[in-house]
Amino acid sequence: MKAHDAMYIGGEWRPAASTETVPVVDPATEQVVARVPAGTAEDVDAAVRAARAALPGWAATPPAERAARLAALRDALTARAEEIAATVTTELGAPPQLAAAVHTGLPIAVAGSYAELAATHPFEEKVGNSTVYSEPVGVVAAITPWNYPLHQIVAKVAPALAAGCTIVLKPAEDTPLTAQLFAEAVHEAGVPAGVFNLVTGLGTVAGQALAEHPGVDLVSFTGSTAVGRKIGALAGGAVKRVALELGGKSANVILPSADLGRAVAVGVANVMSNSGQTCSAWTRMLVHADQYEEAVGLAAAAVAKYVPGERVGPLVNARQRDRVRGYIEKGLAEGARLVAGGPDAPRDTGYYVSPTVFADVTPDMTIAQEEIFGPVVSIIRYEDEADALAIANGTVYGLAGAVWGDPDEAVAFARRMETGQVDINGGRFNPLAPFGGWKQSGVGRELGTHGLAEYLQTRSLQF
């Protein structure tokens, strides 16, 4: 795989401060396919300085010109679509069709949406005898995860660019090659030098240095709740803004009035997508007691279609594979009934985990409370609607969810769920709608106008 042996700082590829590198491993073959520089605090400092130097000019750039650069970025990404998809398949393990449609197509669409928003958003408005200006927050530290490498980059960088901010990106160490392709597209799009900067490396080194750098005004982080707490503490000490998109344990609530077959099939597919490595996955399937055993049988039949190495890819690394298998073993130890899958390796090579379905899961079990981040579905029985609501809201998370049933009943139930986004009867993902969590699933929103607002601050002038 093509890999840069330098950092993208100040509009050019510069040698890293250290000769240390981070290996990039193909999770399907377990082979090292590339190496990238291991960024240090020195690299981070150079990138932040470049971003600060570029901030006044970019902040003063008319929104129409910022929109034009974003449109050019969308076009540059589109021209690289096949290369991006192949890279995601190699460094993440995503099946080719998923890599093309979701990992590549979705972020390109999001980039295009911010090109439009930059041109149309009211950055200035009259409120009584005041004029209120929406101004860029400043230098943004974007720290992104490995599970959706390009989408999470675009979901942070595109609105920051639209707002007039400058950015330093630190991508996940498992998927840095996609970030390097993104940097190439930024350069080709004519974004001025220093407005976007890329530092690769470990989160414990480069990521921490970036989060605590005094020249950073906002830290936008997507990842685990545990790391989000640490970043929040670092930023809080400096009274620095944060946007945190963290973990989830989303409930898929199937009401008695639902089309049970469709609800179960789509629910299983939702968890199997991206090998279960999705923070918003509906990992808890809640089914009424009268329909419970029928739903269990339907889930077993549905999950049989997800063959490791075909429709389901590997997990990103050995650590993640072992973590998910550990949760499966924990489920067995706590008394859950194994309906499909299990902890045994389904293939001799690659970081694969068998698509797994558990029945007889109680709300207090570990697999019903903690984020597994793998292809594991827990089916939970409920007695009535009040019981279902208590179970759905009975975790520390509140990122997403689903409700199936009579539309009026489903909407009424969803409005009482303590979560940031709910799909009704299989509603399609909307890249213009706000995405983000309640409770320990995060702070702030991504996508659309709400995502743009995260990178703006207001100033009012009274007349």
C-alpha positions as CSV (number, residue, x, y, z in Angstrom):
1,M,0.0,0.0,0.0
2,K,1.1,3.5,-0.7
3,A,2.2,5.4,2.5
4,H,3.8,8.7,3.2
5,D,6.9,8.7,5.4
6,A,6.2,12.3,6.5
7,M,3.6,14.5,8.1
8,Y,1.4,16.9,6.2
9,I,2.1,20.3,7.9
10,G,1.9,23.8,6.5
11,G,0.8,22.6,3.1
12,E,3.7,20.2,2.5
13,W,4.9,16.7,3.5
14,R,7.6,17.3,6.1
15,P,9.9,14.7,7.7
16,A,8.8,13.6,11.1
17,A,10.8,14.6,14.2
18,S,11.4,10.9,15.0
19,T,12.4,7.9,12.9
20,E,10.0,5.7,14.8
21,T,7.1,4.3,12.8
22,V,3.8,2.6,13.4
23,P,2.9,-0.6,11.4
24,V,-0.3,-0.8,9.4
25,V,-1.7,-4.3,9.5
26,D,-4.2,-5.9,7.2
27,P,-6.6,-7.6,9.6
28,A,-7.7,-10.2,7.1
29,T,-4.1,-11.5,6.6
30,E,-2.4,-10.3,9.8
31,Q,0.4,-9.0,7.6
32,V,2.1,-5.6,7.9
33,V,1.3,-3.7,4.7
34,A,2.8,-0.3,5.4
35,R,4.4,1.9,8.0
36,V,3.7,5.6,8.9
37,P,5.6,8.0,11.1
38,A,5.0,7.9,14.9
39,G,4.3,11.5,15.6
40,T,5.7,13.2,18.7
41,A,4.9,16.3,20.7
42,E,7.4,18.1,18.5
43,D,5.4,17.2,15.3
44,V,2.2,18.2,17.1
45,D,3.6,21.6,18.0
46,A,4.7,22.3,14.5
47,A,1.3,21.4,13.2
48,V,-0.5,23.6,15.7
49,R,1.8,26.5,15.0
50,A,1.1,26.1,11.3
51,A,-2.7,26.0,12.0
52,R,-2.5,29.1,14.2
53,A,-0.5,31.0,11.5
54,A,-3.1,30.2,8.9
55,L,-6.1,30.9,11.1
56,P,-6.5,34.7,10.5
57,G,-6.4,34.4,6.8
58,W,-8.8,31.4,6.6
59,A,-11.2,32.9,9.1
60,A,-11.4,36.1,7.0
61,T,-11.9,34.1,3.8
62,P,-15.5,34.8,2.5
63,P,-17.9,31.8,3.0
64,A,-18.4,31.5,-0.7
65,E,-14.7,30.8,-1.2
66,R,-14.6,28.3,1.7
67,A,-17.6,26.6,0.0
68,A,-15.6,26.5,-3.3
69,R,-12.7,24.7,-1.5
70,L,-15.0,22.2,0.1
71,A,-16.6,21.5,-3.3
72,A,-13.2,21.0,-4.7
73,L,-12.4,18.6,-1.8
74,R,-15.5,16.6,-2.5
75,D,-14.4,16.3,-6.2
76,A,-10.9,15.3,-5.2
77,L,-12.3,12.6,-2.9
78,T,-14.6,11.4,-5.7
79,A,-11.7,11.1,-8.1
80,R,-9.9,8.9,-5.5
81,A,-13.0,6.8,-4.6
82,E,-11.7,3.5,-5.8
83,E,-8.3,4.0,-4.1
84,I,-10.0,5.0,-0.9
85,A,-12.3,2.0,-0.8
86,A,-9.4,-0.4,-1.5
87,T,-7.4,1.3,1.3
88,V,-10.2,0.9,3.8
89,T,-10.6,-2.7,2.9
90,T,-6.9,-3.3,3.4
91,E,-6.4,-1.4,6.7
92,L,-9.8,-1.9,8.3
93,G,-10.9,-5.2,6.7
94,A,-14.2,-3.9,5.5
95,P,-15.8,-6.0,2.7
96,P,-15.4,-4.2,-0.7
97,Q,-19.0,-3.4,-1.2
98,L,-19.3,-1.8,2.3
99,A,-16.0,0.0,1.8
100,A,-17.3,1.6,-1.5
101,A,-20.8,2.5,-0.4
102,V,-20.5,3.4,3.3
103,H,-16.9,4.1,4.0
104,T,-16.3,6.1,0.8
105,G,-19.7,7.2,-0.6
106,L,-21.1,8.5,2.6
107,P,-18.2,10.9,3.5
108,I,-18.1,12.2,0.0
109,A,-21.8,13.1,0.3
110,V,-21.1,14.7,3.7
111,A,-18.3,16.8,2.2
112,G,-20.7,18.0,-0.5
113,S,-23.3,18.9,2.1
114,Y,-20.8,21.2,3.9
115,A,-19.9,22.8,0.6
116,E,-23.6,23.8,0.4
117,L,-23.9,24.9,4.0
118,A,-20.8,27.1,3.8
119,A,-22.4,29.0,1.0
120,T,-25.9,29.3,2.5
121,H,-25.4,29.4,6.3
122,P,-26.4,32.8,7.9
123,F,-23.1,33.7,9.5
124,E,-24.6,37.1,10.3
125,E,-28.1,37.9,11.6
126,K,-30.1,40.7,13.1
127,V,-31.6,40.2,16.5
128,G,-33.4,43.3,17.7
129,N,-30.9,46.1,17.9
130,S,-28.0,43.7,17.7
131,T,-26.0,42.1,14.9
132,V,-24.9,38.6,15.8
133,Y,-21.9,37.2,14.0
134,S,-21.0,33.5,13.9
135,E,-17.2,33.3,14.0
136,P,-14.8,30.3,13.8
137,V,-13.9,28.9,17.2
138,G,-10.2,28.8,16.2
139,V,-7.7,25.9,15.9
140,V,-9.4,22.5,16.1
141,A,-7.8,19.2,17.2
142,A,-9.6,16.4,15.4
143,I,-8.9,13.0,16.9
144,T,-10.6,10.3,14.9
145,P,-11.3,6.5,15.3
146,W,-10.5,3.6,13.1
147,N,-14.0,2.1,12.6
148,Y,-15.1,4.7,10.0
149,P,-11.8,6.2,9.0
150,L,-12.8,8.6,6.3
151,H,-16.3,9.4,7.5
152,Q,-15.2,10.5,10.9
153,I,-12.5,12.6,9.4
154,V,-14.9,14.4,7.0
155,A,-17.5,14.7,9.8
156,K,-15.0,16.9,11.7
157,V,-12.8,18.5,9.1
158,A,-15.6,19.6,6.6
159,P,-17.6,21.6,9.1
160,A,-14.5,23.1,10.7
161,L,-13.4,24.3,7.2
162,A,-16.9,25.6,6.5
163,A,-16.8,27.6,9.8
164,G,-13.4,29.1,9.0
165,C,-11.4,27.1,11.5
166,T,-8.0,25.5,10.9
167,I,-7.3,21.9,11.8
168,V,-4.8,19.4,13.1
169,L,-5.9,15.9,12.4
170,K,-4.6,12.9,14.4
171,P,-6.2,9.7,12.9
172,A,-6.3,6.3,14.6
173,E,-3.0,4.4,14.4
174,D,-4.8,1.4,12.8
175,T,-6.1,3.3,9.8
176,P,-3.7,6.2,8.9
177,L,-3.5,5.4,5.2
178,T,-7.0,6.7,4.5
179,A,-6.1,9.9,6.4
180,Q,-3.0,10.4,4.1
181,L,-5.2,10.0,1.0
182,F,-7.5,12.7,2.6
183,A,-4.6,15.0,3.0
184,E,-3.7,14.5,-0.6
185,A,-7.2,15.5,-1.6
186,V,-7.1,18.6,0.6
187,H,-3.9,19.7,-1.1
188,E,-5.4,19.1,-4.5
189,A,-8.5,21.1,-3.6
190,G,-6.4,24.2,-3.1
191,V,-7.0,24.6,0.7
192,P,-4.4,27.1,1.8
193,A,-1.2,26.0,3.5
194,G,-1.6,25.4,7.2
195,V,-5.4,25.3,7.2
196,F,-5.3,21.5,7.4
197,N,-2.5,19.5,9.0
198,L,-2.0,15.8,9.6
199,V,0.0,14.1,12.3
200,T,0.0,10.3,12.4
201,G,1.0,8.3,15.4
202,L,-0.1,6.8,18.7
203,G,-3.0,8.3,20.7
204,T,-1.1,8.0,23.9
205,V,1.7,10.2,22.5
206,A,0.5,12.4,19.5
207,G,-3.1,12.4,20.6
208,Q,-2.5,13.4,24.1
209,A,0.0,16.1,23.0
210,L,-2.6,17.5,20.7
211,A,-5.5,17.4,23.2
212,E,-3.4,19.3,25.8
213,H,-1.7,21.8,23.5
214,P,-2.3,25.4,24.6
215,G,-2.6,26.5,21.0
216,V,-5.7,24.3,20.4
217,D,-9.1,25.9,21.0
218,L,-11.4,22.9,20.5
219,V,-10.9,19.2,20.7
220,S,-13.2,17.0,18.6
221,F,-12.8,13.4,19.6
222,T,-14.6,10.2,18.5
223,G,-13.8,7.0,20.4
224,S,-14.4,5.2,23.7
225,T,-16.1,6.8,26.7
226,A,-13.0,6.1,28.8
227,V,-10.7,8.1,26.5
228,G,-13.4,10.8,26.1
229,R,-13.3,11.3,29.9
230,K,-9.6,11.8,29.8
231,I,-9.8,14.3,27.0
232,G,-12.6,16.1,28.7
233,A,-10.5,16.4,31.8
234,L,-7.5,17.7,29.9
235,A,-9.6,20.2,28.0
236,G,-11.5,21.3,31.1
237,G,-8.3,22.3,32.9
238,A,-7.7,24.8,30.1
239,V,-11.3,25.8,29.8
240,K,-11.1,24.5,26.2
241,R,-14.2,23.4,24.2
242,V,-14.8,19.8,23.4
243,A,-17.0,17.8,21.1
244,L,-17.1,14.1,22.2
245,E,-18.8,11.3,20.2
246,L,-18.4,8.3,22.5
247,G,-19.7,4.8,23.1
248,G,-23.2,3.3,22.7
249,K,-25.3,0.3,23.7
250,S,-28.4,1.0,21.6
251,A,-31.7,-0.7,22.0
252,N,-33.7,-2.1,19.1
253,V,-37.2,-2.1,20.5
254,I,-39.7,-4.4,18.7
255,L,-43.3,-3.6,19.8
256,P,-46.0,-6.3,19.5
257,S,-47.5,-4.4,16.5
258,A,-44.3,-4.6,14.5
259,D,-43.6,-6.7,11.4
260,L,-41.5,-9.1,13.5
261,G,-39.6,-10.8,10.6
262,R,-38.5,-7.5,9.1
263,A,-37.6,-6.0,12.5
264,V,-35.4,-8.9,13.5
265,A,-33.7,-9.3,10.1
266,V,-32.9,-5.6,9.8
267,G,-31.8,-5.5,13.5
268,V,-29.3,-8.4,12.9
269,A,-28.0,-6.7,9.7
270,N,-27.5,-3.5,11.6
271,V,-25.2,-5.2,14.1
272,M,-23.3,-7.3,11.5
273,S,-22.5,-4.2,9.4
274,N,-18.9,-3.2,9.8
275,S,-18.4,-6.4,11.8
276,G,-20.2,-4.8,14.7
277,Q,-17.6,-2.1,15.0
278,T,-20.2,0.7,15.0
279,C,-20.9,2.9,18.1
280,S,-24.6,3.3,17.2
281,A,-25.2,-0.4,16.5
282,W,-28.5,-1.8,17.9
283,T,-26.8,-4.4,19.9
284,R,-29.7,-5.0,22.4
285,M,-32.8,-6.5,20.7
286,L,-35.9,-6.0,23.0
287,V,-38.8,-8.4,22.2
288,H,-42.2,-8.9,23.9
289,A,-42.5,-12.1,25.9
290,D,-45.3,-13.5,23.7
291,Q,-43.1,-13.2,20.6
292,Y,-39.7,-13.9,22.2
293,E,-39.0,-17.5,21.0
294,E,-40.2,-16.7,17.5
295,A,-37.8,-13.7,17.4
296,V,-34.9,-15.9,18.6
297,G,-35.5,-18.4,15.8
298,L,-35.7,-15.6,13.2
299,A,-32.5,-14.1,14.5
300,A,-30.7,-17.4,14.3
301,A,-31.8,-17.8,10.7
302,A,-30.8,-14.2,9.8
303,V,-27.3,-14.4,11.3
304,A,-26.5,-17.6,9.4
305,K,-26.2,-15.5,6.2
306,Y,-23.3,-13.5,7.6
307,V,-20.3,-15.6,6.8
308,P,-16.9,-14.4,8.1
309,G,-14.6,-13.5,5.2
310,E,-17.6,-12.9,2.9
311,R,-20.4,-10.6,4.3
312,V,-18.6,-10.0,7.6
313,G,-15.0,-8.8,7.7
314,P,-12.4,-9.2,10.5
315,L,-12.1,-7.0,13.5
316,V,-9.5,-4.3,13.2
317,N,-6.7,-5.9,15.3
318,A,-5.9,-8.8,17.5
319,R,-6.6,-6.8,20.7
320,Q,-10.1,-6.0,19.5
321,R,-10.7,-9.6,18.4
322,D,-9.7,-10.9,21.8
323,R,-11.8,-8.3,23.6
324,V,-14.9,-9.3,21.8
325,R,-14.3,-13.0,22.3
326,G,-13.9,-12.2,26.0
327,Y,-17.3,-10.7,26.1
328,I,-18.8,-13.7,24.4
329,E,-17.2,-15.9,27.0
330,K,-18.5,-13.6,29.7
331,G,-22.1,-13.9,28.3
332,L,-21.8,-17.7,28.5
333,A,-20.4,-17.5,32.0
334,E,-23.3,-15.3,33.2
335,G,-25.9,-17.7,31.8
336,A,-27.0,-16.3,28.5
337,R,-28.1,-18.9,25.9
338,L,-25.9,-19.1,22.8
339,V,-28.1,-19.3,19.8
340,A,-25.5,-18.8,17.1
341,G,-21.7,-18.2,16.9
342,G,-19.5,-18.3,19.9
343,P,-15.9,-17.5,21.0
344,D,-14.2,-20.0,18.7
345,A,-12.2,-18.7,15.8
346,P,-14.2,-19.1,12.5
347,R,-11.1,-18.9,10.3
348,D,-7.4,-19.9,10.7
349,T,-6.1,-16.5,9.6
350,G,-7.4,-13.0,10.2
351,Y,-8.9,-11.3,13.3
352,Y,-12.3,-12.8,12.7
353,V,-15.1,-13.4,15.3
354,S,-18.1,-15.5,14.6
355,P,-21.4,-13.6,14.3
356,T,-23.0,-14.3,17.6
357,V,-26.6,-14.2,18.9
358,F,-27.4,-14.6,22.6
359,A,-30.9,-15.3,24.0
360,D,-32.1,-15.2,27.6
361,V,-30.1,-12.1,28.2
362,T,-31.1,-10.2,31.3
363,P,-30.7,-6.4,31.5
364,D,-28.1,-6.6,34.2
365,M,-25.7,-8.9,32.3
366,T,-22.3,-7.6,31.2
367,I,-23.2,-8.1,27.6
368,A,-26.3,-6.0,28.0
369,Q,-24.6,-3.1,29.7
370,E,-21.1,-2.7,28.2
371,E,-20.2,-1.8,24.6
372,I,-18.8,-5.0,22.9
373,F,-18.0,-3.4,19.5
374,G,-18.2,-6.7,17.6
375,P,-20.8,-8.8,15.8
376,V,-22.8,-9.8,18.9
377,V,-26.6,-9.4,19.3
378,S,-28.2,-9.8,22.8
379,I,-32.0,-10.6,22.7
380,I,-33.8,-9.4,25.8
381,R,-37.4,-10.2,26.9
382,Y,-39.8,-7.6,28.1
383,E,-43.3,-7.9,29.6
384,D,-44.9,-4.6,28.7
385,E,-44.1,-1.2,27.3
386,A,-43.1,0.2,30.6
387,D,-40.7,-2.7,31.1
388,A,-39.3,-2.2,27.6
389,L,-38.7,1.5,28.2
390,A,-36.9,0.9,31.5
391,I,-34.6,-1.7,29.8
392,A,-34.0,0.6,26.8
393,N,-33.0,3.5,29.1
394,G,-31.2,1.3,31.6
395,T,-27.6,1.8,30.6
396,V,-25.1,4.7,30.9
397,Y,-25.2,5.2,27.1
398,G,-27.7,7.1,24.9
399,L,-26.4,7.3,21.4
400,A,-28.9,5.7,19.0
401,G,-31.7,3.2,18.8
402,A,-34.6,1.8,16.9
403,V,-38.3,1.2,17.4
404,W,-40.6,-1.0,15.3
405,G,-44.4,-1.0,15.3
406,D,-47.5,1.0,14.6
407,P,-46.0,4.4,13.6
408,D,-47.8,6.5,16.2
409,E,-46.9,4.0,19.0
410,A,-43.3,3.8,17.8
411,V,-42.9,7.6,17.7
412,A,-44.5,8.0,21.2
413,F,-42.1,5.3,22.5
414,A,-39.0,6.8,20.8
415,R,-39.8,10.2,22.3
416,R,-39.3,8.7,25.7
417,M,-36.0,7.0,24.9
418,E,-32.9,8.7,26.5
419,T,-30.9,8.7,23.3
420,G,-29.8,11.1,20.6
421,Q,-31.1,9.4,17.5
422,V,-33.8,6.8,16.9
423,D,-34.8,5.1,13.6
424,I,-38.5,4.3,13.2
425,N,-39.4,1.2,11.3
426,G,-36.1,1.1,9.5
427,G,-35.8,4.8,8.7
428,R,-32.7,5.6,6.6
429,F,-29.6,7.2,7.9
430,N,-29.8,11.0,7.2
431,P,-26.4,12.7,6.8
432,L,-28.0,16.1,7.4
433,A,-29.6,15.2,10.7
434,P,-27.6,15.8,14.0
435,F,-25.7,12.7,15.2
436,G,-24.6,12.5,18.8
437,G,-25.4,11.1,22.2
438,W,-27.0,11.7,25.6
439,K,-25.6,10.7,28.9
440,Q,-22.1,9.0,28.6
441,S,-22.4,8.8,24.8
442,G,-21.0,12.2,24.4
443,V,-21.2,16.0,24.2
444,G,-22.1,17.9,21.0
445,R,-23.4,16.9,17.6
446,E,-22.0,16.0,14.2
447,L,-23.4,16.5,10.7
448,G,-25.6,19.1,9.1
449,T,-26.2,22.6,10.6
450,H,-25.9,21.2,14.1
451,G,-22.4,19.9,13.3
452,L,-21.4,23.2,11.8
453,A,-22.5,25.0,15.0
454,E,-19.9,23.0,17.1
455,Y,-17.1,24.9,15.3
456,L,-18.7,28.4,15.7
457,Q,-18.8,31.0,18.5
458,T,-20.9,34.1,18.6
459,R,-20.2,37.8,18.9
460,S,-22.9,40.4,19.2
461,L,-22.7,44.1,18.4
462,Q,-25.4,46.4,19.8
463,F,-26.6,49.5,17.9
